[in-house]
Amino acid sequence: MKDAPSFTPILLGSDMNVYGMARSFHEMIGGAIDVYAREQLAPTRFSRIVNVHLIEHFDSDPTFIENMRQVAKVHADAPGKLLLIACGDTYAQLVSKHKDELSQWFICPYVDYELLKRLNSKESFYQVCEEYHLPYPATKIVTKSMYESNATITAPFEFPVALKPTDSVEWLNIRFEGRKKAFTIHSQVELTNTIAKIYDNGYTSDLILQDFVPGDDSNMRTLNCYVDQYHHVKMMCLGHPLLEDPTPSSIGNYVAIMPAFDQDLYDQIKKFLEAIKFTGFANFDMKYDHRDKTFKLFEINIRQGRSSFFVTLNGYNLASWPVRDYIVGDLKDAPTVYGNDDHSKYKLWLGVPERVFKQYSADNEAKKEALQLLKEKRYGTTVFYKPDMTFKRWLLMKYMFHNYVGRFKQYFAENKGDM
């Protein structure tokens, strides 16, 4: 799309998600992409395709909106329209919150703030699922007041059970020994102690206590969608994760994804997104429940995810959809693209070294297909990008990938071995 009308992408964040979007834009239009973030993270370090601008406390107000006004001034003379893409829950929430003001200067392909709040909170998202007849795991809400009442909080499901914060943005600022992105709880004693740690260390929002959907990582699915400004779903790309990061702070982050196709699932989610009048990127996490043969939804992210580059890798460039929607203007009448209907074009996405994937992913038919793709060199990563491979960057990315060897050795048995 190098002949598209002039526009300037502005990305928020500096992690794997940002680099995946920057790479998607670079593959489409070339040039270095301006990125604004609170801190520098490894995926964007030593890169030639991003210009990272660091702003202290940028991920909170009033610093965010004050500096975005300055960003608009800095880019006032940039060619074409300014396209703002938030890469991360906090930045997506801030853009949505200030969407009315930001839209004076930027194209903001995001839902309004009230809808974002309903969808971002797992608690209210499950209420939305109930309303639209979408399956999700059996759930009990735990509140801080329940904990402070000193009554024993029990699970109405058999152990193991899942426990996770309903407010993922607040959770980012909570720190204590044993903190995890999500917990798998095996006993009443462990449940009581974990809830106490969470609330004693400053968390105030509700917790989600859930029936644990059995099965290893290969039962997960991740679905990326783009919904245009007229609330029509234009792209759907399903991924079949084969392995997740077992590191406590990163549990649930996919590190190996095969493309997948499921028209029934596509139709179900498309109907939902259009019914709620969604706009922009949506990323769903779900798990197949063999007990009732349904996909149970865990959450929706109001953004593309850290592993969503698998979409671009498989031929559906993530950056192209908002560009076609708001810049080129040819998306409105285009048919919906249902990704991955051709197995012959599949590529495996990896976020860990090949040997980690081979050693720790569960043995099944999907893994056999993935190993064949590796053999045929039909695979890719987000961060090893040939046009951006200076020696210092290559060395850092190799080091970053190598760290997974130790992380899996240390944490896999504890956090994933009992799946």
C-alpha positions in Angstrom: 0.0 0.0 0.0 2.9 2.3 -0.7 0.7 4.4 -3.0 -1.8 5.2 -0.3 -2.5 8.9 0.5 0.0 10.5 2.9 -0.6 9.8 6.6 1.6 9.7 9.7 1.2 6.8 12.2 1.8 7.6 15.9 2.1 4.6 18.2 1.8 4.5 22.0 4.0 2.0 24.0 7.4 0.4 23.5 6.8 -3.3 24.0 6.3 -6.3 21.7 2.9 -5.1 20.6 4.3 -1.7 19.5 7.1 -3.3 17.6 4.7 -5.6 15.8 2.6 -2.7 14.7 5.6 -0.6 13.8 6.9 -3.5 11.7 3.5 -3.8 10.1 3.5 -0.1 9.1 7.1 -0.4 7.9 6.3 -3.3 5.7 3.5 -1.3 4.2 4.9 2.2 3.8 8.6 2.1 4.9 10.2 4.8 7.1 10.7 5.1 10.8 7.6 5.3 13.0 7.3 7.7 16.0 6.5 6.0 19.2 5.7 7.6 22.6 6.0 5.7 25.9 6.7 5.9 29.6 9.7 3.6 29.4 12.1 1.9 26.9 11.6 -1.8 26.6 13.7 -4.4 24.8 11.6 -5.0 21.7 12.0 -1.4 20.5 15.6 -0.9 21.6 18.3 -0.3 19.0 15.7 -0.2 16.3 15.9 1.7 13.0 12.2 1.4 12.3 11.0 3.3 15.4 11.8 6.6 17.0 11.0 6.2 20.7 10.2 9.3 22.7 10.1 8.7 26.4 7.8 10.8 28.7 7.8 10.2 32.4 4.4 9.2 33.8 3.0 9.2 30.3 0.7 6.3 31.1 -1.4 8.3 33.5 -3.3 11.6 33.6 -2.9 14.5 33.5 0.6 13.8 32.0 -0.9 11.8 29.1 -3.3 14.3 27.7 -1.0 17.3 28.4 1.7 15.6 26.3 -0.6 14.4 23.6 -1.5 18.1 23.0 2.2 18.7 22.5 2.6 15.6 20.2 -0.2 17.1 18.1 1.7 20.4 17.8 5.0 18.6 17.0 3.3 16.7 14.1 1.1 19.6 12.9 3.1 19.9 9.7 3.5 16.1 9.1 2.2 14.8 5.8 -1.5 13.8 5.7 -3.6 12.7 8.6 -2.2 11.6 12.0 -3.3 8.0 12.8 -3.1 7.2 16.5 -2.6 3.5 17.6 -2.5 2.6 21.2 -0.6 -0.6 22.0 -1.5 -1.7 25.5 -4.5 -1.6 27.8 -3.5 1.6 29.6 -2.9 3.6 26.5 -6.1 2.3 24.8 -8.1 3.4 27.9 -6.5 6.8 27.9 -7.1 7.4 24.2 -10.7 6.3 24.6 -11.2 8.5 27.6 -9.9 11.6 25.7 -11.2 10.6 22.3 -13.3 13.7 21.8 -10.4 16.1 22.3 -7.8 13.9 20.6 -10.0 13.6 17.5 -9.3 17.3 16.8 -5.8 16.2 15.7 -5.7 12.4 15.4 -7.7 9.6 13.8 -8.7 7.5 16.9 -10.1 4.1 15.8 -11.4 3.3 19.3 -14.8 2.8 21.0 -16.3 5.4 23.3 -15.1 5.4 26.9 -18.4 4.0 28.4 -18.3 0.9 26.1 -14.6 0.5 26.8 -15.2 0.4 30.5 -17.9 -2.2 30.1 -15.7 -4.4 28.0 -12.3 -3.9 29.8 -13.6 -5.0 33.2 -13.9 -8.8 33.1 -16.8 -8.6 35.5 -18.9 -6.4 33.3 -17.7 -8.2 30.2 -19.2 -11.4 31.5 -22.4 -9.6 32.0 -22.2 -8.5 28.3 -21.5 -12.2 27.4 -24.7 -13.2 29.3 -26.7 -10.5 27.4 -25.5 -11.7 24.0 -25.4 -15.4 24.8 -21.7 -15.9 24.5 -20.2 -18.8 26.5 -17.8 -18.0 29.3 -16.5 -20.0 32.3 -18.7 -20.3 35.4 -17.7 -17.3 37.6 -18.0 -16.0 41.1 -17.1 -12.4 41.9 -14.9 -11.7 45.0 -14.9 -8.2 46.4 -12.6 -6.4 48.8 -15.5 -6.0 51.2 -16.0 -9.7 51.3 -12.3 -10.1 52.2 -12.6 -7.4 54.9 -15.6 -9.1 56.5 -13.3 -12.0 57.5 -15.8 -14.5 56.2 -14.2 -17.5 54.4 -14.4 -17.1 50.7 -15.0 -20.5 49.0 -15.1 -21.6 45.4 -18.4 -23.0 44.1 -16.4 -25.2 41.7 -14.0 -28.1 42.2 -10.3 -27.3 42.5 -8.2 -26.3 40.6 -9.9 -22.9 40.0 -8.7 -19.8 38.2 -8.3 -16.5 40.0 -7.6 -13.2 38.3 -8.1 -9.4 38.7 -11.1 -7.9 37.0 -9.2 -4.6 36.4 -6.1 -5.4 34.4 -5.0 -1.7 34.3 -5.0 -1.4 38.2 -3.3 -4.8 38.4 -0.3 -3.4 36.5 0.6 -1.3 39.5 0.3 -4.0 42.2 3.5 -5.7 43.5 4.1 -8.5 45.9 6.0 -11.7 46.1 4.2 -14.5 44.2 2.2 -12.0 42.0 1.0 -13.5 38.8 -1.0 -12.3 35.8 -3.5 -15.0 36.7 -3.5 -17.7 39.3 -4.4 -21.4 39.2 -5.5 -22.3 42.7 -5.4 -25.9 44.0 -6.8 -25.7 47.5 -8.9 -23.7 50.0 -5.8 -22.7 51.9 -4.1 -21.4 48.8 -7.2 -19.5 47.8 -7.5 -17.8 51.2 -3.8 -16.9 51.3 -3.8 -15.6 47.7 -6.8 -13.3 48.2 -5.3 -11.9 51.3 -2.0 -11.1 49.6 -3.8 -9.4 46.7 -5.9 -7.1 48.9 -3.2 -6.5 51.6 -0.9 -5.2 48.9 -3.2 -2.4 47.6 -5.5 -3.9 45.0 -9.1 -2.5 45.4 -11.1 -3.8 42.5 -13.0 -7.1 42.3 -11.5 -10.5 41.6 -12.8 -13.2 39.2 -13.0 -16.7 40.7 -13.6 -19.1 37.8 -14.2 -22.7 37.0 -10.9 -23.9 35.5 -11.4 -25.1 31.9 -9.3 -28.2 31.7 -6.6 -28.9 29.1 -3.1 -27.6 28.1 -2.2 -24.5 26.2 -3.2 -25.9 22.8 -6.9 -25.7 23.8 -6.6 -21.9 23.7 -7.7 -19.7 20.8 -7.0 -16.0 20.1 -9.1 -14.1 17.7 -8.1 -10.7 16.2 -10.6 -8.5 14.5 -10.9 -5.1 12.9 -14.2 -3.3 12.9 -14.6 -0.2 10.7 -15.9 3.2 11.6 -19.4 2.1 10.5 -19.3 -0.8 13.0 -18.9 -3.5 10.3 -16.4 -6.3 10.9 -13.9 -6.3 8.1 -11.1 -8.7 9.2 -11.1 -11.7 11.4 -8.0 -13.8 12.0 -8.1 -16.8 14.3 -4.9 -18.1 16.0 -4.3 -21.5 17.7 -1.8 -21.0 20.5 0.3 -24.0 21.2 2.4 -22.7 24.1 2.1 -19.9 26.7 4.7 -18.1 28.8 4.8 -19.8 32.3 6.6 -16.8 33.9 4.3 -15.5 36.8 4.1 -12.0 35.5 3.4 -13.1 31.9 1.1 -16.1 32.3 -1.3 -16.1 29.4 1.1 -14.5 27.0 1.3 -16.7 23.9 4.7 -17.7 22.6 3.7 -20.0 19.7 0.6 -19.6 17.5 -0.6 -21.5 14.5 -3.2 -20.0 12.1 -6.6 -21.5 12.4 -10.0 -21.2 10.7 -13.5 -21.7 12.2 -16.4 -20.1 10.3 -18.9 -20.8 13.1 -16.7 -18.9 15.6 -16.1 -16.1 13.1 -19.9 -15.7 12.6 -20.7 -15.7 16.3 -18.1 -13.0 17.2 -18.9 -10.9 14.1 -22.6 -10.8 15.1 -21.6 -9.8 18.6 -19.2 -7.0 17.6 -21.6 -5.5 15.2 -24.5 -5.7 17.7 -22.5 -3.6 20.3 -21.4 -1.2 17.6 -17.7 -1.8 18.2 -15.0 0.2 16.4 -11.3 -0.6 15.9 -9.2 -3.6 16.9 -10.5 -6.3 19.1 -8.5 -9.2 20.5 -10.4 -12.2 22.2 -8.9 -14.9 24.3 -10.8 -18.1 24.7 -10.4 -21.8 25.6 -12.1 -24.9 24.1 -14.0 -26.8 26.8 -14.2 -30.5 25.9 -16.9 -31.0 28.5 -19.6 -29.1 26.5 -17.7 -28.6 23.2 -17.8 -24.8 23.3 -15.2 -22.0 23.3 -15.4 -20.2 26.6 -14.5 -16.5 26.3 -12.0 -15.2 28.9 -11.7 -11.5 27.8 -11.7 -9.0 25.0 -8.8 -6.6 24.6 -9.6 -3.2 23.0 -6.5 -3.4 21.0 -4.3 -5.8 19.1 -2.2 -8.1 21.3 1.5 -8.6 21.9 1.5 -11.7 19.8 -0.9 -10.3 17.1 1.9 -10.0 14.6 0.9 -13.5 13.6 -1.9 -11.8 11.7 0.5 -9.8 9.6 2.8 -12.8 9.2 0.0 -14.8 7.7 -0.9 -12.1 5.1 -3.4 -9.8 6.8 -1.2 -6.8 7.6 -2.6 -5.3 10.9 -1.7 -1.8 10.0 -3.5 -1.9 6.7 -7.1 -2.0 8.1 -7.3 1.4 9.8 -5.4 2.9 6.9 -7.9 1.5 4.4 -10.7 2.5 6.7 -9.8 6.2 7.5 -7.1 7.1 4.9 -7.7 5.3 1.6 -11.4 4.9 2.2 -11.9 1.6 0.3 -12.9 -0.6 3.3 -16.5 0.5 3.7 -17.8 -1.6 0.8 -15.2 -4.4 1.0 -16.4 -7.8 2.1 -15.3 -9.3 5.4 -12.0 -11.2 5.3 -12.2 -14.4 7.2 -8.5 -15.3 7.7 -6.7 -18.6 7.3 -9.0 -20.5 5.0 -6.0 -21.8 3.0 -3.8 -24.3 4.9 -1.1 -24.0 2.2 -0.4 -20.4 3.2 0.0 -21.1 6.9 3.0 -19.7 8.8 3.9 -20.5 12.5 4.5 -17.5 14.7 7.1 -18.0 17.4 8.0 -15.8 20.4 10.5 -18.2 21.9 13.5 -20.2 20.5 12.6 -23.3 18.4 14.0 -25.6 21.0 11.7 -24.2 23.8 8.7 -24.7 21.6 9.7 -28.3 20.7 10.4 -29.3 24.3 7.5 -27.7 26.1 4.5 -27.7 23.7 2.0 -30.6 24.1 2.2 -33.4 21.6 -0.8 -33.3 19.3 -1.7 -32.9 15.6 -1.3 -29.2 15.7 2.2 -29.5 17.0 3.0 -32.0 14.2 1.8 -29.4 11.7 3.8 -26.7 13.3 7.0 -28.9 13.2 6.4 -29.4 9.6 6.2 -25.7 9.0 9.5 -25.2 10.9 11.1 -27.9 8.7 9.8 -26.0 5.6 11.0 -22.6 7.0 7.4 -21.4 7.0 7.6 -19.5 10.3 8.5 -16.1 11.7 8.9 -13.9 14.7 7.9 -10.3 15.6 11.3 -9.0 16.5 13.7 -10.6 14.1 13.1 -8.4 11.1 15.8 -8.4 8.4 15.6 -4.6 7.5 16.0 -3.8 11.2 18.8 -6.2 12.2 21.8 -4.1 13.3 24.4 -6.2 15.2 23.4 -4.6 18.6 19.7 -5.3 18.0 20.4 -8.8 16.8 22.5 -9.5 20.0 19.7 -8.1 22.3 17.0 -10.0 20.6 19.0 -13.2 20.8 19.6 -12.6 24.5 15.9 -11.8 25.0 14.9 -15.1 23.3 17.6 -17.1 25.2 16.1 -15.9 28.5 13.1 -18.1 27.8 15.2 -21.2 28.2 15.7 -20.4 31.9 12.2 -19.1 32.4 10.6 -22.3 31.1 13.0 -24.5 33.1 12.2 -22.5 36.3 8.4 -22.0 36.0 6.9 -24.5 33.5 6.4 -27.4 35.9 4.9 -25.1 38.6 2.6 -23.0 36.4 1.9 -25.2 33.4 2.9 -28.7 34.2 -0.4 -29.6 35.8 -2.6 -28.6 32.9 
